[in-house]
């Protein structure tokens, strides 16, 4: 059976490429091409009459184009005959790739402007074995690019090989050369450039374009590439932002989120392309960002996106407010115009409301207090009304409750709770309220103003239904207060007490509002008495005002002329809301009864607080001493209490008597009165709040606690105990949530900045405590150490350098350890070599020996990350030294030998690229320091054997 045409073509390719290597490269180009052409004419099975060239230099490129075109046609012919088979055999795949590489070298690269496309060294491993033809021809470039595009668009088996390989960058570079080079622009190729770009999937496009940008890229090409990148969010509306975050954040390769990479993605997304409307651009970007947040199946991507939205907010808050916050607020802040335009009873569906609640929940995850406030403050009352409706209708309220707590505990807790208290019965706006959607979920619906509902609204506050509603809402409110700091609980109580005392003096006050305040006071006092009385001076002042006012009122009542009944009995009856037989029924009497009843209620609360302060049963032993001013005020209560005990109703007289006796005994015997010594100062309060936040289940609250600690550290606050805070940060490094452990790393960095080598030693002790179960924590400690080394700079010397470098060398050289830990240690060494090689000069040889040892002996794909880190050490040293004279010649030759070997043989492409980069640095140093004309090839360290 005769071989198929495609088999004959591949056999010819193998012969041609094998012969190309054998031709003496020292011969001039013309002789080289003539010899090559002669061999091709002897071996080819193609019809060469189609190749008409005027110049010998053009025969080879046109022959290769003809050969590739023939292979593609043969592939399509085979596919038509055998549609279920792949026309390019596995054994021929390598041959086809070799041909495509050879075509790159002979047809594309000679015709590209300097700086356009990847360097041949980066593009292929064996570029040095292939002779590059220097003759340029735009016609040849047009011919090969058109052919490659035709093949790609034909969807043949050959096109699959082209798209799966590294040839997209070559095609893109060739198209750009033809379309955008100012010397020969072509609108036809501009269109084909756009078509080819659109053919690439978004992630591949980002990867290809990014690799083509370098310092040597010409301005016209750089403009094309950067605009292509910048337009991705607009041209790829389905996955442009998703792929950009995934690519820049490196999320396909590493699950550990890097804040720096995400910030870089945010900066790119903030940049509006030239001549593009900003509103249109940001609108599309934010739409895609929210769609990513909706997909909870990709937790890592969702978390990274929320971080990016927060980063954009820091740079351009108006953008996030206009295009994300307002979009989310639409599910809560419905205006009258919008509700009137709705023909259905449902204004916002349960599905939309649920979606936007989920979005908000994700966005406040680990973000800044400013971001949380800006997003949640405008909808706080809406969330409160929704929480109450969900609780009343037996819907799960936890998500909404969590959002309210995040908003409250982020900042300004008292003000936000007061806002809820003043609107405790909130259930929507004039036009809408919360109701049930089509599927029974919670939705926003029109508020129907029927007679029955209007009547129910009028009487709801006074009736049983209104009381039940209030009690339910008070329980929910206390549940929120329960999650706040003690200082917040105290302030809420004191504010509510003052408001209640003020309201009872108003003529037109709503009795229901007074009752509501009283019920709130009773509940708070019952539940948080111990926290309230820790603000001793404020509480004592409040108690003093209540007692003095009550005694004044009581004295006025007792001393009324023509009184014929027992005052005690009368007041007791008034407190119990019973009429006293024999007392005239007049408006004046009713007013006196109401005032006495209200005053008695306030005194009951005041006496309860005073009892708690004096008994000390709710105060820690260390806080039971009253200052002299507080003692003077409390001693003045004795005559007031005596008066109440003698003239007041029994409900308050008994307690007053007991308290008076206790105070008299305490002062007369000079015993110390339990109580607090003084108010907690601001630093101590913040420190306690931070430690309390760290115990919270909510991630944003824990992150805020770490932020408070870091602020105290940076302010050099004396309240900070360094050892304790260090242990806190080390403990939170184990947290699974990236926002927590990244904040911990920042805190450790702040400690090392301020407390230096002491903290570094403790971190290194933690870092070198090797255990399989502690690898993640070690890596995070390593990141903190890496940042520390970077910030030390020239201060990395002497004891500092010894403390860091020695354990890093031991760790990197220990083959029993996990490769991730060793790679981390190598990265820290590399950073030290770069920032201050002179500071670690006595260990430089050990560092390089360690790196070279890894490159030599740590073979295998699984050790590739180690080799990458090792090459970085070498490159870092070369960048860190001031010149080649600082490196001994023998040592430099040893480095060069290993770099050349790694560049040529390493199986990992990144290692090869990094090795080449280090070689280029070394070559540049030689060029700078020596007259290259005096150096023979034999004496150059770059030519070591």
Secondary structure, 3 states (H helix, E strand, C coil): CCCCHHHHHHHHHHHHHHHHHHCCCCCCHHHHHHHHHHHHHHHCCCCHHHCCCCCHHHHHHHHHHHHHHHHHHHHHHHHHHCCCCCCCCHHHHHHHHHHHHHHHHHHHHHHCCCCCCCCHHHHCCCHHHCCCCCCCCHHHHHHHHHHHHHHHHHCCHHHHHHHHCCHHHHHHHHHHHHHHCCCCCCHHHHHHHHHHHHHCCHHHHHHHHHHCCCCCCCHHHHHHHHHHHHCHHHHCCCCHHHHHHHHHCCCCCCCCCCHHHHHHHHHHHHCCCCCCCHHHHHHHHHHHHHHHHHCCCCHHHHHHHHHHHHHHHHHCHHHHHHHHHHHHHCCCCCCHHHHHCCCCCEEECHHHHHHHHHHHHHHCCCCCHHHHHHHHHHHHHHHHHHHHHHHHCCCCCHHHHHHHHHHHHHCCHHHHHHHHHHCCCCCECCCEEEEECCCCCEEEEECCCCHHHHHHHHHHCCCHHHHHHHHHHHHHHHHHHCCCCHHHHHHHHHHHHHHHHHHCCCCCCCHHHHHHHHHHHHHHHHHHHHHHCCCHHHHHHHHHHHHHHHHHHHHHHHCCCCCCCCHHHHHHHHHCCCCCCCCCCCHHHHHHHHHHHHHHHHHHHHHHHHHHHHHCCCCCHHHCCCCHHHHHHHHCHHHHHHHHHHHCCHHHHHHHHHHHHHHHHHHHCCCCCCCCCCCCCHHHHHHHHHHHHCCCCCHHHHHHHHHHHHHHHHCCCCCCCHHHHHHHHHHHCCCCCHHHHHHHHHHHHHHHHHHCHHHHHHHHHHHCCCCHHHHHHHHHHHHHHHHHHHHHHHHCCHHHHHHHHHHHHHHHHCCCCCHHHHHHHHHHHHHHHHHHHHHHHHHHHHHHHHHHHHHHHCCCHHHHHHHHHHHHHHHHHHHHCCCHHHCCHHHHHHHHHHHHHHHHHCCCHHHHHHHHHHHHHHHHHHHHHCCHHHCCCCCCHHHCC
